[in-house]
Amino acid sequence: MQKIVVHIPKLIIIHTCMAFCTRQYAIFHFYKCYYL
């Protein structure tokens, strides 16, 4: 799953991260958010 995430553009990752996590969590725990 990590390889797939790496290929995904950062913009899409940000939107996906913010969709599942709160804004503050997405900002402070950016990598942890989309890795989970």
mmCIF entry with sequence, helices, sheets and N, C-alpha, C, O atoms, coordinates in Angstrom:
data_MODEL
# 
_entry.id   MODEL 
# 
_entity.id                         1 
_entity.type                       polymer 
_entity.pdbx_number_of_molecules   1 
# 
_entity_poly.entity_id                      1 
_entity_poly.type                           'polypeptide(L)' 
_entity_poly.nstd_linkage                   no 
_entity_poly.nstd_monomer                   no 
_entity_poly.pdbx_seq_one_letter_code       MQKIVVHIPKLIIIHTCMAFCTRQYAIFHFYKCYYL 
_entity_poly.pdbx_seq_one_letter_code_can   MQKIVVHIPKLIIIHTCMAFCTRQYAIFHFYKCYYL 
_entity_poly.pdbx_strand_id                 A 
# 
loop_
_entity_poly_seq.entity_id 
_entity_poly_seq.num 
_entity_poly_seq.mon_id 
_entity_poly_seq.hetero 
1 1  MET n 
1 2  GLN n 
1 3  LYS n 
1 4  ILE n 
1 5  VAL n 
1 6  VAL n 
1 7  HIS n 
1 8  ILE n 
1 9  PRO n 
1 10 LYS n 
1 11 LEU n 
1 12 ILE n 
1 13 ILE n 
1 14 ILE n 
1 15 HIS n 
1 16 THR n 
1 17 CYS n 
1 18 MET n 
1 19 ALA n 
1 20 PHE n 
1 21 CYS n 
1 22 THR n 
1 23 ARG n 
1 24 GLN n 
1 25 TYR n 
1 26 ALA n 
1 27 ILE n 
1 28 PHE n 
1 29 HIS n 
1 30 PHE n 
1 31 TYR n 
1 32 LYS n 
1 33 CYS n 
1 34 TYR n 
1 35 TYR n 
1 36 LEU n 
# 
_struct_asym.id          A 
_struct_asym.entity_id   1 
# 
loop_
_struct_conf.conf_type_id 
_struct_conf.id 
_struct_conf.pdbx_PDB_helix_id 
_struct_conf.beg_label_comp_id 
_struct_conf.beg_label_asym_id 
_struct_conf.beg_label_seq_id 
_struct_conf.pdbx_beg_PDB_ins_code 
_struct_conf.end_label_comp_id 
_struct_conf.end_label_asym_id 
_struct_conf.end_label_seq_id 
_struct_conf.pdbx_end_PDB_ins_code 
_struct_conf.beg_auth_comp_id 
_struct_conf.beg_auth_asym_id 
_struct_conf.beg_auth_seq_id 
_struct_conf.end_auth_comp_id 
_struct_conf.end_auth_asym_id 
_struct_conf.end_auth_seq_id 
_struct_conf.pdbx_PDB_helix_class 
_struct_conf.details 
_struct_conf.pdbx_PDB_helix_length 
HELX_P HELX_P1 AA1 GLN A 2  ? HIS A 7  ? GLN A 2  HIS A 7  1 ? 6  
HELX_P HELX_P2 AA2 LYS A 10 ? PHE A 20 ? LYS A 10 PHE A 20 1 ? 11 
HELX_P HELX_P3 AA3 ARG A 23 ? PHE A 28 ? ARG A 23 PHE A 28 1 ? 6  
HELX_P HELX_P4 AA4 PHE A 30 ? TYR A 35 ? PHE A 30 TYR A 35 1 ? 6  
# 
_struct_conf_type.id          HELX_P 
_struct_conf_type.criteria    ? 
_struct_conf_type.reference   ? 
# 
loop_
_atom_site.group_PDB 
_atom_site.id 
_atom_site.type_symbol 
_atom_site.label_atom_id 
_atom_site.label_alt_id 
_atom_site.label_comp_id 
_atom_site.label_asym_id 
_atom_site.label_entity_id 
_atom_site.label_seq_id 
_atom_site.pdbx_PDB_ins_code 
_atom_site.Cartn_x 
_atom_site.Cartn_y 
_atom_site.Cartn_z 
_atom_site.occupancy 
_atom_site.B_iso_or_equiv 
_atom_site.pdbx_formal_charge 
_atom_site.auth_seq_id 
_atom_site.auth_comp_id 
_atom_site.auth_asym_id 
_atom_site.auth_atom_id 
_atom_site.pdbx_PDB_model_num 
ATOM 1   N N  . MET A 1 1  ? 0.836   -1.203 0.000  1.00 0.00 ? 1  MET A N  1 
ATOM 2   C CA . MET A 1 1  ? 0.000   0.000  0.000  1.00 0.00 ? 1  MET A CA 1 
ATOM 3   C C  . MET A 1 1  ? 0.874   1.258  0.000  1.00 0.00 ? 1  MET A C  1 
ATOM 4   O O  . MET A 1 1  ? 0.477   2.292  -0.536 1.00 0.00 ? 1  MET A O  1 
ATOM 5   N N  . GLN A 1 2  ? 2.049   1.167  0.595  1.00 0.00 ? 2  GLN A N  1 
ATOM 6   C CA . GLN A 1 2  ? 2.940   2.324  0.649  1.00 0.00 ? 2  GLN A CA 1 
ATOM 7   C C  . GLN A 1 2  ? 3.379   2.734  -0.751 1.00 0.00 ? 2  GLN A C  1 
ATOM 8   O O  . GLN A 1 2  ? 3.465   3.926  -1.047 1.00 0.00 ? 2  GLN A O  1 
ATOM 9   N N  . LYS A 1 3  ? 3.659   1.757  -1.619 1.00 0.00 ? 3  LYS A N  1 
ATOM 10  C CA . LYS A 1 3  ? 4.095   2.058  -2.982 1.00 0.00 ? 3  LYS A CA 1 
ATOM 11  C C  . LYS A 1 3  ? 3.005   2.801  -3.744 1.00 0.00 ? 3  LYS A C  1 
ATOM 12  O O  . LYS A 1 3  ? 3.288   3.750  -4.475 1.00 0.00 ? 3  LYS A O  1 
ATOM 13  N N  . ILE A 1 4  ? 1.758   2.367  -3.571 1.00 0.00 ? 4  ILE A N  1 
ATOM 14  C CA . ILE A 1 4  ? 0.632   3.007  -4.251 1.00 0.00 ? 4  ILE A CA 1 
ATOM 15  C C  . ILE A 1 4  ? 0.479   4.451  -3.783 1.00 0.00 ? 4  ILE A C  1 
ATOM 16  O O  . ILE A 1 4  ? 0.230   5.353  -4.583 1.00 0.00 ? 4  ILE A O  1 
ATOM 17  N N  . VAL A 1 5  ? 0.633   4.656  -2.468 1.00 0.00 ? 5  VAL A N  1 
ATOM 18  C CA . VAL A 1 5  ? 0.502   6.000  -1.901 1.00 0.00 ? 5  VAL A CA 1 
ATOM 19  C C  . VAL A 1 5  ? 1.578   6.927  -2.455 1.00 0.00 ? 5  VAL A C  1 
ATOM 20  O O  . VAL A 1 5  ? 1.319   8.102  -2.713 1.00 0.00 ? 5  VAL A O  1 
ATOM 21  N N  . VAL A 1 6  ? 2.783   6.394  -2.639 1.00 0.00 ? 6  VAL A N  1 
ATOM 22  C CA . VAL A 1 6  ? 3.898   7.202  -3.138 1.00 0.00 ? 6  VAL A CA 1 
ATOM 23  C C  . VAL A 1 6  ? 3.609   7.701  -4.549 1.00 0.00 ? 6  VAL A C  1 
ATOM 24  O O  . VAL A 1 6  ? 3.949   8.836  -4.884 1.00 0.00 ? 6  VAL A O  1 
ATOM 25  N N  . HIS A 1 7  ? 2.990   6.870  -5.373 1.00 0.00 ? 7  HIS A N  1 
ATOM 26  C CA . HIS A 1 7  ? 2.703   7.240  -6.756 1.00 0.00 ? 7  HIS A CA 1 
ATOM 27  C C  . HIS A 1 7  ? 1.585   8.274  -6.856 1.00 0.00 ? 7  HIS A C  1 
ATOM 28  O O  . HIS A 1 7  ? 1.481   8.994  -7.849 1.00 0.00 ? 7  HIS A O  1 
ATOM 29  N N  . ILE A 1 8  ? 0.751   8.342  -5.819 1.00 0.00 ? 8  ILE A N  1 
ATOM 30  C CA . ILE A 1 8  ? -0.349  9.306  -5.828 1.00 0.00 ? 8  ILE A CA 1 
ATOM 31  C C  . ILE A 1 8  ? 0.193   10.718 -5.610 1.00 0.00 ? 8  ILE A C  1 
ATOM 32  O O  . ILE A 1 8  ? 1.018   10.927 -4.720 1.00 0.00 ? 8  ILE A O  1 
ATOM 33  N N  . PRO A 1 9  ? -0.260  11.699 -6.414 1.00 0.00 ? 9  PRO A N  1 
ATOM 34  C CA . PRO A 1 9  ? 0.167   13.094 -6.270 1.00 0.00 ? 9  PRO A CA 1 
ATOM 35  C C  . PRO A 1 9  ? -0.089  13.622 -4.870 1.00 0.00 ? 9  PRO A C  1 
ATOM 36  O O  . PRO A 1 9  ? -1.015  13.176 -4.191 1.00 0.00 ? 9  PRO A O  1 
ATOM 37  N N  . LYS A 1 10 ? 0.732   14.576 -4.435 1.00 0.00 ? 10 LYS A N  1 
ATOM 38  C CA . LYS A 1 10 ? 0.605   15.132 -3.089 1.00 0.00 ? 10 LYS A CA 1 
ATOM 39  C C  . LYS A 1 10 ? -0.741  15.812 -2.897 1.00 0.00 ? 10 LYS A C  1 
ATOM 40  O O  . LYS A 1 10 ? -1.313  15.741 -1.810 1.00 0.00 ? 10 LYS A O  1 
ATOM 41  N N  . LEU A 1 11 ? -1.256  16.466 -3.925 1.00 0.00 ? 11 LEU A N  1 
ATOM 42  C CA . LEU A 1 11 ? -2.531  17.173 -3.806 1.00 0.00 ? 11 LEU A CA 1 
ATOM 43  C C  . LEU A 1 11 ? -3.654  16.205 -3.466 1.00 0.00 ? 11 LEU A C  1 
ATOM 44  O O  . LEU A 1 11 ? -4.484  16.491 -2.602 1.00 0.00 ? 11 LEU A O  1 
ATOM 45  N N  . ILE A 1 12 ? -3.682  15.057 -4.144 1.00 0.00 ? 12 ILE A N  1 
ATOM 46  C CA . ILE A 1 12 ? -4.714  14.049 -3.887 1.00 0.00 ? 12 ILE A CA 1 
ATOM 47  C C  . ILE A 1 12 ? -4.566  13.502 -2.471 1.00 0.00 ? 12 ILE A C  1 
ATOM 48  O O  . ILE A 1 12 ? -5.556  13.261 -1.781 1.00 0.00 ? 12 ILE A O  1 
ATOM 49  N N  . ILE A 1 13 ? -3.316  13.309 -2.046 1.00 0.00 ? 13 ILE A N  1 
ATOM 50  C CA . ILE A 1 13 ? -3.050  12.804 -0.695 1.00 0.00 ? 13 ILE A CA 1 
ATOM 51  C C  . ILE A 1 13 ? -3.580  13.781 0.344  1.00 0.00 ? 13 ILE A C  1 
ATOM 52  O O  . ILE A 1 13 ? -4.164  13.374 1.348  1.00 0.00 ? 13 ILE A O  1 
ATOM 53  N N  . ILE A 1 14 ? -3.371  15.081 0.098  1.00 0.00 ? 14 ILE A N  1 
ATOM 54  C CA . ILE A 1 14 ? -3.845  16.102 1.035  1.00 0.00 ? 14 ILE A CA 1 
ATOM 55  C C  . ILE A 1 14 ? -5.363  16.048 1.154  1.00 0.00 ? 14 ILE A C  1 
ATOM 56  O O  . ILE A 1 14 ? -5.896  16.078 2.264  1.00 0.00 ? 14 ILE A O  1 
ATOM 57  N N  . HIS A 1 15 ? -6.068  15.969 0.025  1.00 0.00 ? 15 HIS A N  1 
ATOM 58  C CA . HIS A 1 15 ? -7.533  15.924 0.050  1.00 0.00 ? 15 HIS A CA 1 
ATOM 59  C C  . HIS A 1 15 ? -8.025  14.645 0.735  1.00 0.00 ? 15 HIS A C  1 
ATOM 60  O O  . HIS A 1 15 ? -8.974  14.680 1.518  1.00 0.00 ? 15 HIS A O  1 
ATOM 61  N N  . THR A 1 16 ? -7.380  13.529 0.438  1.00 0.00 ? 16 THR A N  1 
ATOM 62  C CA . THR A 1 16 ? -7.756  12.257 1.055  1.00 0.00 ? 16 THR A CA 1 
ATOM 63  C C  . THR A 1 16 ? -7.499  12.295 2.554  1.00 0.00 ? 16 THR A C  1 
ATOM 64  O O  . THR A 1 16 ? -8.297  11.801 3.349  1.00 0.00 ? 16 THR A O  1 
ATOM 65  N N  . CYS A 1 17 ? -6.370  12.891 2.924  1.00 0.00 ? 17 CYS A N  1 
ATOM 66  C CA . CYS A 1 17 ? -5.995  12.984 4.334  1.00 0.00 ? 17 CYS A CA 1 
ATOM 67  C C  . CYS A 1 17 ? -6.993  13.848 5.091  1.00 0.00 ? 17 CYS A C  1 
ATOM 68  O O  . CYS A 1 17 ? -7.438  13.482 6.179  1.00 0.00 ? 17 CYS A O  1 
ATOM 69  N N  . MET A 1 18 ? -7.341  14.984 4.520  1.00 0.00 ? 18 MET A N  1 
ATOM 70  C CA . MET A 1 18 ? -8.277  15.899 5.162  1.00 0.00 ? 18 MET A CA 1 
ATOM 71  C C  . MET A 1 18 ? -9.681  15.307 5.192  1.00 0.00 ? 18 MET A C  1 
ATOM 72  O O  . MET A 1 18 ? -10.490 15.650 6.054  1.00 0.00 ? 18 MET A O  1 
ATOM 73  N N  . ALA A 1 19 ? -9.962  14.418 4.246  1.00 0.00 ? 19 ALA A N  1 
ATOM 74  C CA . ALA A 1 19 ? -11.288 13.803 4.195  1.00 0.00 ? 19 ALA A CA 1 
ATOM 75  C C  . ALA A 1 19 ? -11.486 12.844 5.374  1.00 0.00 ? 19 ALA A C  1 
ATOM 76  O O  . ALA A 1 19 ? -12.573 12.769 5.947  1.00 0.00 ? 19 ALA A O  1 
ATOM 77  N N  . PHE A 1 20 ? -10.415 12.107 5.732  1.00 0.00 ? 20 PHE A N  1 
ATOM 78  C CA . PHE A 1 20 ? -10.522 11.134 6.824  1.00 0.00 ? 20 PHE A CA 1 
ATOM 79  C C  . PHE A 1 20 ? -10.103 11.725 8.166  1.00 0.00 ? 20 PHE A C  1 
ATOM 80  O O  . PHE A 1 20 ? -10.563 11.285 9.219  1.00 0.00 ? 20 PHE A O  1 
ATOM 81  N N  . CYS A 1 21 ? -9.224  12.729 8.116  1.00 0.00 ? 21 CYS A N  1 
ATOM 82  C CA . CYS A 1 21 ? -8.713  13.319 9.354  1.00 0.00 ? 21 CYS A CA 1 
ATOM 83  C C  . CYS A 1 21 ? -9.128  14.787 9.450  1.00 0.00 ? 21 CYS A C  1 
ATOM 84  O O  . CYS A 1 21 ? -9.594  15.377 8.475  1.00 0.00 ? 21 CYS A O  1 
ATOM 85  N N  . THR A 1 22 ? -8.954  15.358 10.623 1.00 0.00 ? 22 THR A N  1 
ATOM 86  C CA . THR A 1 22 ? -9.271  16.770 10.802 1.00 0.00 ? 22 THR A CA 1 
ATOM 87  C C  . THR A 1 22 ? -8.175  17.625 10.180 1.00 0.00 ? 22 THR A C  1 
ATOM 88  O O  . THR A 1 22 ? -7.099  17.120 9.861  1.00 0.00 ? 22 THR A O  1 
ATOM 89  N N  . ARG A 1 23 ? -8.440  18.909 10.007 1.00 0.00 ? 23 ARG A N  1 
ATOM 90  C CA . ARG A 1 23 ? -7.451  19.797 9.379  1.00 0.00 ? 23 ARG A CA 1 
ATOM 91  C C  . ARG A 1 23 ? -6.165  19.863 10.192 1.00 0.00 ? 23 ARG A C  1 
ATOM 92  O O  . ARG A 1 23 ? -5.072  19.763 9.634  1.00 0.00 ? 23 ARG A O  1 
ATOM 93  N N  . GLN A 1 24 ? -6.286  20.029 11.499 1.00 0.00 ? 24 GLN A N  1 
ATOM 94  C CA . GLN A 1 24 ? -5.103  20.123 12.356 1.00 0.00 ? 24 GLN A CA 1 
ATOM 95  C C  . GLN A 1 24 ? -4.309  18.823 12.314 1.00 0.00 ? 24 GLN A C  1 
ATOM 96  O O  . GLN A 1 24 ? -3.081  18.850 12.234 1.00 0.00 ? 24 GLN A O  1 
ATOM 97  N N  . TYR A 1 25 ? -5.001  17.683 12.367 1.00 0.00 ? 25 TYR A N  1 
ATOM 98  C CA . TYR A 1 25 ? -4.327  16.384 12.336 1.00 0.00 ? 25 TYR A CA 1 
ATOM 99  C C  . TYR A 1 25 ? -3.613  16.191 11.002 1.00 0.00 ? 25 TYR A C  1 
ATOM 100 O O  . TYR A 1 25 ? -2.515  15.637 10.950 1.00 0.00 ? 25 TYR A O  1 
ATOM 101 N N  . ALA A 1 26 ? -4.241  16.651 9.933  1.00 0.00 ? 26 ALA A N  1 
ATOM 102 C CA . ALA A 1 26 ? -3.662  16.509 8.602  1.00 0.00 ? 26 ALA A CA 1 
ATOM 103 C C  . ALA A 1 26 ? -2.386  17.337 8.475  1.00 0.00 ? 26 ALA A C  1 
ATOM 104 O O  . ALA A 1 26 ? -1.435  16.937 7.803  1.00 0.00 ? 26 ALA A O  1 
ATOM 105 N N  . ILE A 1 27 ? -2.381  18.503 9.137  1.00 0.00 ? 27 ILE A N  1 
ATOM 106 C CA . ILE A 1 27 ? -1.225  19.397 9.048  1.00 0.00 ? 27 ILE A CA 1 
ATOM 107 C C  . ILE A 1 27 ? -0.068  18.900 9.919  1.00 0.00 ? 27 ILE A C  1 
ATOM 108 O O  . ILE A 1 27 ? 1.074   18.833 9.463  1.00 0.00 ? 27 ILE A O  1 
ATOM 109 N N  . PHE A 1 28 ? -0.368  18.553 11.171 1.00 0.00 ? 28 PHE A N  1 
ATOM 110 C CA . PHE A 1 28 ? 0.686   18.164 12.109 1.00 0.00 ? 28 PHE A CA 1 
ATOM 111 C C  . PHE A 1 28 ? 1.127   16.716 11.914 1.00 0.00 ? 28 PHE A C  1 
ATOM 112 O O  . PHE A 1 28 ? 2.287   16.383 12.158 1.00 0.00 ? 28 PHE A O  1 
ATOM 113 N N  . HIS A 1 29 ? 0.213   15.859 11.478 1.00 0.00 ? 29 HIS A N  1 
ATOM 114 C CA . HIS A 1 29 ? 0.542   14.446 11.275 1.00 0.00 ? 29 HIS A CA 1 
ATOM 115 C C  . HIS A 1 29 ? 0.247   14.066 9.828  1.00 0.00 ? 29 HIS A C  1 
ATOM 116 O O  . HIS A 1 29 ? -0.486  13.116 9.555  1.00 0.00 ? 29 HIS A O  1 
ATOM 117 N N  . PHE A 1 30 ? 0.836   14.833 8.907  1.00 0.00 ? 30 PHE A N  1 
ATOM 118 C CA . PHE A 1 30 ? 0.562   14.653 7.481  1.00 0.00 ? 30 PHE A CA 1 
ATOM 119 C C  . PHE A 1 30 ? 0.905   13.233 7.018  1.00 0.00 ? 30 PHE A C  1 
ATOM 120 O O  . PHE A 1 30 ? 0.053   12.535 6.469  1.00 0.00 ? 30 PHE A O  1 
ATOM 121 N N  . TYR A 1 31 ? 2.142   12.812 7.239  1.00 0.00 ? 31 TYR A N  1 
ATOM 122 C CA . TYR A 1 31 ? 2.582   11.499 6.757  1.00 0.00 ? 31 TYR A CA 1 
ATOM 123 C C  . TYR A 1 31 ? 1.832   10.368 7.447  1.00 0.00 ? 31 TYR A C  1 
ATOM 124 O O  . TYR A 1 31 ? 1.386   9.421  6.800  1.00 0.00 ? 31 TYR A O  1 
ATOM 125 N N  . LYS A 1 32 ? 1.697   10.474 8.773  1.00 0.00 ? 32 LYS A N  1 
ATOM 126 C CA . LYS A 1 32 ? 1.026   9.426  9.534  1.00 0.00 ? 32 LYS A CA 1 
ATOM 127 C C  . LYS A 1 32 ? -0.420  9.265  9.084  1.00 0.00 ? 32 LYS A C  1 
ATOM 128 O O  . LYS A 1 32 ? -0.961  8.159  9.092  1.00 0.00 ? 32 LYS A O  1 
ATOM 129 N N  . CYS A 1 33 ? -1.040  10.373 8.692  1.00 0.00 ? 33 CYS A N  1 
ATOM 130 C CA . CYS A 1 33 ? -2.451  10.363 8.314  1.00 0.00 ? 33 CYS A CA 1 
ATOM 131 C C  . CYS A 1 33 ? -2.681  9.499  7.078  1.00 0.00 ? 33 CYS A C  1 
ATOM 132 O O  . CYS A 1 33 ? -3.534  8.612  7.103  1.00 0.00 ? 33 CYS A O  1 
ATOM 133 N N  . TYR A 1 34 ? -1.930  9.741  5.985  1.00 0.00 ? 34 TYR A N  1 
ATOM 134 C CA . TYR A 1 34 ? -2.197  8.985  4.767  1.00 0.00 ? 34 TYR A CA 1 
ATOM 135 C C  . TYR A 1 34 ? -1.513  7.617  4.776  1.00 0.00 ? 34 TYR A C  1 
ATOM 136 O O  . TYR A 1 34 ? -1.857  6.750  3.972  1.00 0.00 ? 34 TYR A O  1 
ATOM 137 N N  . TYR A 1 35 ? -0.548  7.416  5.675  1.00 0.00 ? 35 TYR A N  1 
ATOM 138 C CA . TYR A 1 35 ? 0.041   6.083  5.798  1.00 0.00 ? 35 TYR A CA 1 
ATOM 139 C C  . TYR A 1 35 ? -0.930  5.132  6.482  1.00 0.00 ? 35 TYR A C  1 
ATOM 140 O O  . TYR A 1 35 ? -0.949  3.938  6.180  1.00 0.00 ? 35 TYR A O  1 
ATOM 141 N N  . LEU A 1 36 ? -1.748  5.661  7.414  1.00 0.00 ? 36 LEU A N  1 
ATOM 142 C CA . LEU A 1 36 ? -2.753  4.847  8.087  1.00 0.00 ? 36 LEU A CA 1 
ATOM 143 C C  . LEU A 1 36 ? -3.911  4.609  7.124  1.00 0.00 ? 36 LEU A C  1 
ATOM 144 O O  . LEU A 1 36 ? -4.882  3.941  7.479  1.00 0.00 ? 36 LEU A O  1 
# 
